[in-house]
Amino acid sequence: FDLGGEFVGEIQTLSLSTDGLFADGQIQWRGASTSLSSENPIGDYRLELKGRRLNLDTLGGTLQLEGQGEFQPDRSLQLSGSARANRRGLDSLLTLLGPDQGNGVHTFTLRLRP
């Protein structure tokens, strides 16, 4: 699937050691779009990095995302959260992200390994 938009980041600290990855800063995805949606852009998002912790939130748009995660000592990343849409045109994308927990809220878990 194709992703579009602008990624902008500001990282104050970044370190990698035997204890894992640590970072302080933020990454924004502005004008986010994907080939998995017929409605684009889907929103603007921010990923805050605080030590090992990650916080995802929506700055605006039709797809609302929020989540929390952390960098693991084995250098992998895990992020869990929820997604919902302000419009019906994103139903198929929501289904791909994860199961519907009711009221149109879908949960997701993302795991990235080195």
C-alpha positions as CSV (number, residue, x, y, z in Angstrom):
1,F,0.0,0.0,0.0
2,D,1.2,3.5,-0.8
3,L,1.5,6.2,1.8
4,G,1.6,9.9,1.0
5,G,1.9,13.1,2.8
6,E,4.8,15.0,4.5
7,F,6.8,13.6,7.4
8,V,8.4,16.2,9.6
9,G,10.5,15.3,12.7
10,E,12.3,16.9,15.5
11,I,14.5,14.7,17.6
12,Q,16.4,16.2,20.6
13,T,18.1,12.9,21.7
14,L,18.5,9.5,20.2
15,S,20.6,6.7,21.7
16,L,20.9,3.0,21.1
17,S,22.6,0.7,23.6
18,T,22.3,-2.8,24.9
19,D,19.3,-1.6,26.9
20,G,17.5,-0.6,23.7
21,L,16.5,2.5,21.9
22,F,15.8,5.8,23.7
23,A,14.6,9.0,22.0
24,D,13.1,12.4,22.8
25,G,11.2,14.4,20.2
26,Q,8.3,14.1,17.8
27,I,7.4,13.0,14.3
28,Q,4.4,14.5,12.4
29,W,2.7,13.0,9.4
30,R,0.9,15.9,7.7
31,G,-1.7,15.4,4.9
32,A,-1.5,11.6,5.5
33,S,-2.9,9.6,2.6
34,T,-3.0,5.9,1.7
35,S,-4.0,3.8,-1.3
36,L,-6.2,1.8,1.1
37,S,-8.6,4.7,1.4
38,S,-10.8,6.3,-1.3
39,E,-10.9,9.5,0.8
40,N,-7.6,11.3,1.0
41,P,-6.0,13.0,2.9
42,I,-7.1,11.0,6.0
43,G,-5.5,13.3,8.6
44,D,-2.5,14.8,10.4
45,Y,-0.8,12.8,13.2
46,R,1.9,13.2,15.8
47,L,4.1,10.5,17.3
48,E,5.8,11.8,20.5
49,L,8.9,10.0,21.7
50,K,9.8,10.1,25.4
51,G,12.6,7.8,26.4
52,R,11.3,4.4,25.5
53,R,7.6,5.5,25.4
54,L,5.6,6.5,22.3
55,N,2.4,8.4,22.2
56,L,0.3,8.7,19.0
57,D,-2.5,11.3,18.6
58,T,-4.5,12.9,15.9
59,L,-4.0,16.6,15.1
60,G,-7.0,16.7,12.7
61,G,-8.7,14.7,10.0
62,T,-11.3,12.1,9.2
63,L,-9.4,9.1,10.7
64,Q,-8.9,9.5,14.4
65,L,-5.9,7.6,15.8
66,E,-4.6,7.4,19.3
67,G,-2.2,5.0,20.9
68,Q,0.7,4.2,23.2
69,G,3.8,2.0,22.8
70,E,7.4,1.6,23.6
71,F,10.7,0.6,22.2
72,Q,11.6,-2.9,23.6
73,P,15.1,-3.9,24.9
74,D,15.4,-6.2,21.8
75,R,15.2,-3.0,19.7
76,S,11.7,-3.9,18.5
77,L,8.8,-1.4,18.6
78,Q,5.2,-2.1,19.8
79,L,2.4,0.4,19.4
80,S,-1.2,-0.3,20.5
81,G,-4.2,2.0,20.1
82,S,-7.6,2.7,18.6
83,A,-9.0,4.2,15.4
84,R,-12.3,5.6,14.4
85,A,-13.6,7.6,11.5
86,N,-15.7,10.7,11.2
87,R,-17.1,9.5,7.9
88,R,-18.3,6.2,6.5
89,G,-15.8,6.1,3.6
90,L,-13.1,4.7,5.7
91,D,-14.8,1.5,6.8
92,S,-12.6,-0.8,4.8
93,L,-9.4,0.9,6.2
94,L,-10.7,0.5,9.8
95,T,-11.4,-3.1,9.2
96,L,-7.8,-3.7,8.0
97,L,-6.5,-1.9,11.1
98,G,-8.2,-4.2,13.5
99,P,-11.5,-5.5,15.0
100,D,-14.5,-3.3,15.8
101,Q,-14.9,-3.0,19.6
102,G,-18.3,-1.3,19.2
103,N,-19.4,2.2,18.3
104,G,-17.1,2.2,15.3
105,V,-13.9,2.0,17.4
106,H,-11.3,-0.4,16.1
107,T,-8.2,-1.5,18.0
108,F,-4.8,-2.2,16.5
109,T,-1.4,-3.4,17.5
110,L,1.7,-2.7,15.5
111,R,4.9,-4.7,16.1
112,L,8.1,-3.9,14.3
113,R,11.2,-6.0,14.8
114,P,14.8,-5.2,13.6
